[in-house]
Amino acid sequence: MADDYLVRIGKLIRDARQHRGWTQSQLADALGTSQSAVNRIERGNQNISLEMIARIGEALDSEIVSLGYAGPMHLRVVGGRRLSGAIDVKTSKNACVALLCASLLNKGRTVLRRVARIEEVYRLLEVLNSIGVRTRWINDGVDLELVPPARLDMDAMDADAARRTRSIIMFLGPLLHRMDHFKLPYAGGCDLGTRTIEPHMIALRRFGLDITATEGIYHAQVEAGISPDRPIVLTERGDTVTENALLAAARHNGTTVIRNASSNYMVQDLCFFLEALGVRVDGVGTTTLTVHGVPNIDVDVDYSPSEDPVEAMSLLAAAVVTESELTIRRVPIEFMEIELAVLEEMGLDHDRSPEYTADNGRTRLVDLTVRPSKLEAPIDKIHPMPFPGLNIDNVPFFAAIAAAAQGQTLIHDWVYDNRAIYLTDLNRLGGRLQLLDPHRVLVEGPTRWRAAEMMCPPALRPAVVVLLAMMAAEGTSVLRNVYVINRGYEELAERLNSVGAQIEIFRDI
């Protein structure tokens, strides 16, 4: 019995390592042990403590076991069921994490309404708590209150939590106004290939920030008195790059012009939050932002981030692949218009309510009803572009939708090095996807989905796409190690079950 237990643990660790793309030697290096020890663990030939299992899970960013709280590990999906009824879109994950970082600008009390209760948020809260920020869930756990200390204790930072989120990179902008030197661990998050921080530094050097990277740590040094003497031109119209530039400009005593800025949904929410802090931002929704900084921010602020267009796209895709009629409420339509235009050309049968305003008072929402449709592959390829183009994070959902359409669809995910590769996991479920190169996938439809048991891809959106395909497949599927889904979605299985899905959360050990 004990031997069988060790073999099962070893198989979970081996599968998680292989999906991470690591060799046994690489895992051994991360754990400070030998390759032969890892080999014995994976074959079930070595006793292993819960502490070691937890360390392995952190190294692989995969929840091998849950320690100290009851978190889901695997999903058992009974597919072939139609969805019905209505489901609300939750607040934006990417806006919430940006606002948590932005709270460091404020000396006063910050309250964020209806914050997404997801693993990415929990990791950032662990980091904020460790450096002295007091946080608590209020109003029956719906809203979040943050109160900063007079002085942040950067030496006490929870490095393990910090390494498990890419959002930690957005600490750079606010911290450069609070101290002349500090350290941050390398950013982690999804396995999407190599991404450097150089685009961030092109903006932040203009505020006197210099970074040296050694042994997994960013060493930041701030030179006082340095300020932009001309507009900052971002070399990458990235969301987090723009947010970092905004965070640095917010407490700069002067006016900062940011060009080639992202105008995506989370950037707009950050701009609205900065305005609530007393920072004027001109040009919101355009690629040129003018920030009128306030050197001292000490206000009690209450802000409601808007809904998540990527979650809205996830729910729309769920309705399409399961051939269901489903109403998706509180859809931020201005960040879904290109996606819906493409889907209309493919033949999607849907209608939308009149527009109404989100709780932030700015973002336009609609209720969207999707019905079973006879879809045709689009004539043109599916590819992302900066807003107002098709959202980068919505591209993977078109793989599942294209698999339900008649004909061939070319998907060109040019932004990330690895993500298109993970979409081919759909072939395990009966999909016909051909990887042309690391960025391009050819999808042949329609698809007769079939049930399978498989590991969760280590990237958030492809992982959800696999889950949606399992919901469409007749029979029972199992998706293992779903921590990555919990990083970006709040109670996704339970909410899909509320509209007719049959998804069971379970653990092996």
C-alpha positions in Angstrom: 0.0 0.0 0.0 2.8 2.4 0.9 4.7 1.5 -2.2 1.6 2.2 -4.4 1.2 5.6 -2.6 4.8 6.5 -3.5 4.4 5.4 -7.1 1.3 7.6 -7.5 3.1 10.6 -6.0 6.1 9.9 -8.3 3.9 9.8 -11.4 2.3 13.1 -10.5 5.7 14.7 -10.0 7.0 13.2 -13.3 4.0 14.5 -15.3 4.2 17.9 -13.7 7.9 18.1 -14.5 7.4 17.0 -18.1 4.6 19.5 -18.7 6.9 22.2 -17.3 9.5 21.1 -19.9 12.2 20.3 -17.3 14.6 17.5 -17.2 15.2 15.6 -14.0 18.5 17.5 -13.6 16.8 20.8 -13.8 14.3 19.8 -11.1 17.2 18.5 -9.0 19.0 21.8 -9.3 15.9 23.7 -8.2 15.5 21.5 -5.2 19.2 21.4 -4.3 19.4 17.6 -4.6 20.7 15.1 -7.1 19.3 13.9 -10.4 19.4 10.3 -9.1 17.3 11.3 -6.1 14.7 12.9 -8.4 14.7 9.7 -10.5 14.1 7.6 -7.4 11.2 9.9 -6.3 9.5 9.7 -9.7 9.8 5.9 -9.8 8.3 5.6 -6.3 11.5 4.2 -4.8 12.1 6.9 -2.2 10.2 8.0 0.9 9.2 11.6 0.5 8.1 14.1 3.2 5.2 16.5 2.8 7.7 19.3 3.0 9.6 18.0 0.0 6.3 17.5 -1.9 5.4 21.1 -1.2 8.9 22.3 -2.4 8.6 20.3 -5.6 5.1 21.8 -6.2 6.5 25.3 -5.8 9.4 24.6 -8.1 7.2 23.3 -10.8 4.3 25.8 -10.1 2.0 22.8 -9.9 -0.1 21.9 -6.9 1.1 18.3 -6.2 -0.7 18.5 -2.8 -2.5 21.2 -0.9 -1.1 22.0 2.5 -2.9 24.2 5.1 -6.0 24.8 3.0 -8.6 22.8 1.0 -7.7 23.7 -2.6 -8.8 21.6 -5.7 -6.2 19.5 -7.4 -8.0 17.7 -10.2 -11.3 17.9 -12.2 -13.5 15.0 -13.3 -15.7 16.2 -16.1 -18.8 14.4 -17.4 -19.1 15.8 -20.9 -21.8 16.1 -23.5 -24.1 18.1 -21.4 -25.9 21.3 -22.6 -25.6 24.5 -20.6 -28.6 26.7 -19.9 -29.6 29.8 -17.9 -27.4 32.8 -17.1 -24.0 33.4 -15.6 -22.3 36.6 -14.4 -18.8 37.6 -15.5 -16.5 38.2 -12.5 -14.3 41.2 -12.1 -11.1 41.4 -14.1 -8.2 39.3 -12.8 -5.6 41.5 -14.6 -7.2 44.7 -13.3 -7.3 43.4 -9.7 -3.6 42.5 -9.6 -2.6 45.9 -11.1 -4.7 47.7 -8.4 -3.2 45.6 -5.6 0.2 46.9 -6.8 -1.1 50.4 -7.2 -2.3 50.4 -3.6 1.4 50.8 -2.7 1.2 54.4 -4.0 -1.3 55.3 -1.4 -0.6 56.1 2.3 -4.3 55.9 3.1 -6.9 53.1 3.2 -7.7 51.4 -0.1 -10.9 49.4 -0.6 -11.4 47.3 -3.8 -14.9 46.0 -4.5 -15.7 42.5 -5.6 -12.0 41.5 -6.0 -11.4 38.2 -7.8 -10.6 35.5 -5.3 -8.0 33.7 -7.3 -4.6 32.3 -6.7 -2.8 35.2 -8.4 -4.5 37.6 -6.0 -3.7 35.3 -3.0 0.0 35.2 -3.9 0.2 39.0 -4.2 -1.6 39.4 -0.8 0.9 37.0 0.7 3.7 39.3 -0.6 2.0 42.5 0.6 1.3 41.0 4.0 4.9 39.9 4.4 6.2 43.5 3.8 3.8 45.0 6.3 0.6 45.9 4.4 -2.5 45.0 6.5 -5.2 43.3 4.3 -8.5 41.9 5.2 -11.6 40.7 3.4 -14.7 42.7 4.3 -18.4 42.6 3.6 -18.7 38.8 3.8 -15.5 38.3 1.9 -16.6 40.2 -1.2 -14.4 43.3 -0.9 -10.8 43.8 0.1 -9.3 46.4 2.4 -5.6 47.4 2.3 -3.8 49.6 4.8 -0.1 50.2 4.3 2.5 50.6 7.0 4.5 53.8 7.5 7.5 51.9 6.2 7.6 48.8 4.1 9.8 45.9 5.4 11.2 44.7 2.1 13.7 42.3 3.8 10.8 40.3 5.1 9.2 39.7 1.6 7.8 36.3 1.0 10.1 35.3 -1.9 8.3 32.0 -2.6 5.0 33.8 -3.2 6.6 36.5 -5.2 8.2 34.0 -7.6 4.9 32.4 -8.3 3.4 35.5 -9.9 4.5 37.7 -12.8 2.6 40.6 -11.3 5.4 41.2 -8.8 7.1 43.1 -11.7 4.5 45.9 -11.2 6.0 46.6 -7.7 8.8 48.4 -9.5 6.8 51.5 -10.4 5.4 52.4 -7.0 8.4 51.3 -5.0 10.9 53.6 -6.7 9.1 56.5 -5.0 9.3 54.9 -1.6 12.9 53.9 -1.2 16.3 54.4 -2.8 17.1 50.7 -3.0 15.2 47.4 -2.7 15.2 43.8 -4.0 12.6 41.7 -5.8 12.6 38.0 -6.8 12.4 37.1 -10.5 8.9 37.0 -11.7 7.2 33.7 -12.4 3.6 32.8 -13.5 2.5 30.9 -16.6 5.1 29.1 -18.7 4.8 31.2 -21.9 8.4 31.3 -23.0 11.1 33.9 -22.5 10.0 37.4 -21.5 12.5 40.0 -20.4 11.9 43.1 -18.3 13.8 45.4 -20.7 10.7 47.0 -22.0 9.8 48.0 -18.4 13.3 49.3 -17.8 13.2 51.5 -20.9 10.4 53.4 -19.2 11.5 53.2 -15.5 15.1 54.3 -16.1 13.6 57.7 -17.0 12.6 58.0 -13.3 16.1 57.0 -12.0 15.6 53.3 -11.6 18.5 51.0 -12.3 18.4 47.2 -11.9 21.1 44.6 -11.6 20.0 40.9 -11.8 22.0 38.3 -9.8 21.0 34.8 -8.7 17.3 35.1 -9.1 17.0 38.5 -7.6 16.5 42.0 -9.1 18.6 44.5 -7.2 17.0 47.9 -7.7 18.7 51.3 -7.2 17.0 54.6 -7.5 18.8 57.8 -8.2 17.1 60.8 -6.7 16.2 63.8 -8.8 16.0 62.0 -12.2 12.8 62.7 -14.1 11.7 62.3 -17.8 12.7 65.4 -19.8 10.7 64.3 -22.9 7.8 61.9 -23.6 8.5 58.2 -22.8 8.1 56.0 -25.9 7.4 52.4 -25.0 9.2 49.9 -27.3 6.5 47.3 -26.5 2.8 48.2 -26.3 2.4 45.8 -23.4 -0.2 45.9 -20.7 2.1 45.5 -17.7 4.8 47.7 -19.2 2.2 50.5 -19.6 1.0 49.9 -16.1 4.5 50.1 -14.6 5.1 53.4 -16.4 1.8 54.7 -15.1 2.6 53.7 -11.6 6.0 55.4 -11.8 4.4 58.6 -13.2 1.6 58.7 -10.7 3.8 60.0 -7.9 6.3 61.9 -10.1 6.2 65.6 -9.3 5.4 66.8 -12.8 3.7 65.8 -16.0 4.7 62.6 -17.8 3.7 61.7 -21.4 3.6 58.0 -22.3 3.4 57.1 -25.9 2.7 53.8 -27.6 0.8 52.9 -24.4 -1.6 50.0 -24.2 -5.2 51.0 -24.0 -6.4 47.6 -22.9 -9.1 47.0 -20.2 -6.8 46.6 -17.2 -4.8 49.7 -18.1 -8.0 51.7 -18.3 -9.1 50.4 -14.9 -5.7 51.4 -13.5 -6.1 54.9 -14.9 -9.6 55.3 -13.4 -8.2 54.1 -10.0 -5.3 56.7 -10.3 -7.9 59.4 -10.9 -9.7 58.2 -7.7 -6.3 58.8 -5.9 -6.2 62.4 -7.3 -3.9 61.7 -10.2 -5.2 63.2 -13.5 -4.7 61.0 -16.6 -5.5 62.5 -20.0 -6.0 60.3 -23.0 -7.5 57.2 -21.3 -8.4 54.7 -24.0 -5.7 56.0 -26.5 -2.1 55.2 -27.1 -0.9 58.5 -25.6 -1.3 59.0 -21.9 -0.5 62.2 -20.1 -0.1 61.8 -16.3 -0.2 64.7 -13.9 1.6 63.2 -11.0 1.0 63.9 -7.3 4.1 63.4 -5.1 2.2 62.6 -1.9 -0.9 60.4 -2.1 -2.7 60.0 1.3 -6.4 59.4 0.7 -9.1 56.8 1.7 -10.2 55.4 -1.6 -13.1 53.1 -2.6 -12.9 51.6 -6.1 -14.8 48.9 -8.1 -12.8 47.3 -10.9 -14.8 46.3 -14.0 -15.6 42.9 -15.4 -13.1 40.6 -17.2 -13.5 40.3 -21.0 -11.3 37.2 -21.1 -13.6 35.4 -18.6 -16.5 36.6 -20.8 -14.8 35.0 -23.8 -14.2 31.8 -21.8 -17.9 31.5 -21.0 -18.9 32.3 -24.6 -16.6 29.6 -25.8 -18.1 27.2 -23.3 -21.6 27.8 -24.8 -20.3 27.4 -28.4 -18.4 24.1 -27.9 -21.3 22.5 -25.9 -23.9 23.8 -28.5 -25.8 25.5 -25.7 -28.0 28.5 -25.2 -26.5 30.6 -22.5 -26.8 34.2 -21.3 -23.6 35.8 -20.2 -24.3 38.8 -18.0 -22.1 41.9 -17.4 -19.9 41.5 -20.5 -17.5 44.5 -21.0 -18.5 44.9 -24.7 -16.0 47.5 -25.7 -13.3 44.9 -25.1 -15.2 42.1 -27.0 -16.3 43.9 -30.1 -13.6 42.5 -32.5 -14.1 39.0 -31.2 -17.9 39.2 -31.7 -17.4 40.7 -35.2 -15.2 37.7 -36.1 -17.7 35.2 -34.6 -20.6 36.9 -36.5 -18.7 36.3 -39.7 -18.4 32.6 -38.6 -22.1 32.4 -38.1 -22.6 32.8 -34.4 -26.3 33.2 -33.4 -26.5 35.7 -30.6 -28.0 38.9 -29.3 -27.1 41.5 -26.8 -29.0 43.7 -24.3 -28.8 47.5 -24.3 -25.6 48.8 -22.8 -25.3 49.8 -19.2 -22.4 51.0 -17.0 -20.1 49.0 -14.8 -19.7 49.9 -11.1 -16.6 51.9 -12.0 -18.9 54.3 -13.7 -17.0 54.1 -17.0 -16.9 50.7 -18.6 -19.8 49.7 -20.9 -21.5 46.4 -20.2 -24.1 44.2 -22.0 -25.8 40.9 -21.4 -25.0 38.5 -24.2 -27.1 35.5 -25.2 -25.4 32.8 -27.3 -27.4 30.1 -29.1 -26.3 26.9 -30.9 -24.9 27.9 -34.3 -23.7 26.3 -37.5 -20.2 27.8 -37.7 -17.9 28.2 -40.7 -14.2 28.7 -40.5 -13.2 32.3 -41.0 -11.6 33.3 -44.2 -8.8 35.2 -42.5 -6.4 33.9 -39.9 -7.1 34.5 -36.2 -4.4 36.7 -34.7 -4.1 39.1 -31.7 -3.4 42.8 -31.9 -3.1 45.4 -29.2 -6.5 46.9 -28.1 -8.8 47.7 -29.9 -7.7 44.5 -31.8 -8.5 40.9 -30.9 -7.3 40.4 -27.3 -4.1 38.4 -26.9 -5.6 36.3 -24.1 -8.7 35.5 -26.2 -6.8 33.8 -29.0 -6.7 30.3 -27.4 -10.5 30.2 -27.1 -10.7 30.4 -30.9 -8.9 27.1 -31.1 -11.9 25.4 -29.4 -14.4 27.5 -31.4 -12.6 26.7 -34.7 -12.7 23.0 -33.8 -16.5 23.3 -33.7 -16.6 25.1 -37.1 -16.7 23.6 -40.6 -13.3 24.0 -42.4 -9.8 25.0 -41.6 -8.8 27.9 -39.3 -5.3 29.3 -39.0 -4.4 30.7 -35.6 -1.3 32.8 -35.3 -0.3 33.4 -31.7 2.7 35.6 -32.4 3.1 37.1 -28.9 4.2 34.1 -26.8 6.9 31.5 -27.5 5.1 28.4 -26.2 1.4 29.0 -25.9 0.3 27.7 -29.4 2.1 24.4 -28.7 -0.1 23.8 -25.7 -3.2 24.1 -27.9 -2.3 20.9 -29.5 -3.3 19.2 -26.3 -6.8 19.3 -27.8 -5.7 16.4 -30.0 -5.8 14.2 -27.0 -9.6 14.9 -26.9 -10.2 14.3 -30.6 -9.2 17.6 -32.0 -7.3 17.9 -35.3 -4.8 20.6 -34.8 -1.5 20.8 -36.7 1.3 22.8 -35.3 3.0 24.6 -38.2 5.6 26.3 -36.0 5.8 27.5 -32.4 3.4 30.3 -33.1 0.9 28.9 -35.8 -1.7 26.2 -35.5 -4.0 24.9 -38.2 -7.4 23.8 -36.8 -9.6 21.4 -38.8 -13.3 21.2 -37.8 -15.9 20.1 -37.0 -14.6 17.9 -34.2 -16.1 14.8 -32.6 -14.7 15.3 -29.1 -13.8 12.2 -27.0 -13.1 11.9 -23.3 -9.6 11.5 -22.0 -7.4 11.8 -18.9 -4.6 14.3 -19.1 -2.4 16.8 -17.3 -3.4 20.5 -17.2 -1.2 22.6 -19.6 1.0 25.0 -17.6 -0.5 28.0 -19.2 -3.8 29.5 -18.0 -5.9 30.0 -21.2 -4.9 26.8 -22.9 -5.7 25.0 -19.7 -9.3 26.4 -19.7 -9.6 25.6 -23.4 -8.9 21.9 -22.6 -11.5 22.0 -19.8 -14.1 23.4 -22.3 -13.3 20.6 -24.8 -13.8 18.0 -22.0 -17.2 19.6 -21.3 -18.1 18.9 -25.0 -16.8 15.4 -25.1 -19.2 12.5 -24.4 -18.0 10.4 -21.4 -15.9 11.2 -18.4 -12.6 13.1 -18.7 -10.1 13.9 -16.0 -7.9 17.1 -15.9 -5.1 16.8 -13.4 -3.2 19.5 -11.5 -5.5 22.5 -12.2 -3.7 25.0 -10.0 -3.0 27.2 -13.1 -6.7 27.5 -13.7 -7.2 28.7 -10.1 -4.6 31.4 -10.7 -7.0 33.2 -13.1 -10.6 32.0 -12.4 -12.7 32.1 -9.3 -14.6 28.9 -8.6 -14.9 28.2 -12.4 -16.0 24.5 -12.0 -18.7 25.4 -9.4 -20.0 28.3 -11.6 -20.1 26.2 -14.8 -22.0 23.5 -12.8 -24.6 26.2 -11.9 -25.6 26.4 -15.6 -25.6 22.6 -16.3 -22.0 21.3 -16.4 -21.0 18.3 -14.4 -17.5 18.9 -13.0 -16.3 17.2 -9.8 -13.3 18.6 -7.9 -11.2 15.8 -6.3 -7.7 14.9 -5.0 -5.7 11.7 -5.3 -3.9 12.2 -2.0 
